[in-house]
Amino acid sequence: MKPARIIILAVAVVSAGVAGLLALQIARGGKPSIEMQKVVEREPTINVLVAKESLPVGARLNPDVVAWAPWPQGSIVEGFITDQNRPDAVDKLNGAIARMPIFNGEPIRQEKIADSSSRIMSSLLPAGKRAVATEISVATGAGGFILPNDRVDVTMVRKNGTGAYLTETVLSNVRVLAIDQQIQENPDGSKAVVGTTATLELTPDQTKVMAVAQQMAERLSLALRSVADAQEPDNTAADYLLSGGDGSPVVQVIKTGEIVTGATSATQK
């Protein structure tokens, strides 16, 4: 038999076998399996203005540090700057100031920036707050580890009437707005050059307390707080300094039916 006939016969046998198997599957009620491919639809996106790098407090915006990036339409929230509501935002915000830290890839929100102005410090201050400067050194500034946006306690060391030293916290958990400190990286590690002035964010009453403390104190120190304390109240102050008191506890003594007020250190006769 010729090879060509053998090949034709083999193909016919295989075809008959496949046809038989299909007929048997249909007779048993089975259906030929058809592979379905799932189609995934992408959510529409809108271009949102984001930071191309991390921006610290006080940094100025410019076309090199911001860019448009696609953002899922369903995740757009109020406050985002998009190419639909502000198509000229890159040019209009050139020179604007970051009032809060902005991280790399984070959308730029209007509440986190201030309009372009040469008055940087006034732009960083929230409404109702005051900026007050105080002198610091390595010993009084936590060794140079205090940076803008940190929280600190202000501690005063002074002498009382007998010449003994007293230590008290006059302000608690206040925010540092600025500090004339630079940090440079060296091959052998980081090195901090400590500045001489720290600027604190205070309420009007805290401003008065700070002014009195600066006059009374032998030394004012800043104690660095944990970042976990940021949510604690920051409006406490040693108000007795405004009335001329010395902070000593006061007791009431009743003598011959009248109330006599005096300090606990007073000697009763």
Order of alpha helices (4+ residues) and beta strands (2+ residues): alpha-beta-beta-alpha-beta-beta-alpha-beta-beta-beta-beta-beta-beta-alpha-beta-beta-beta
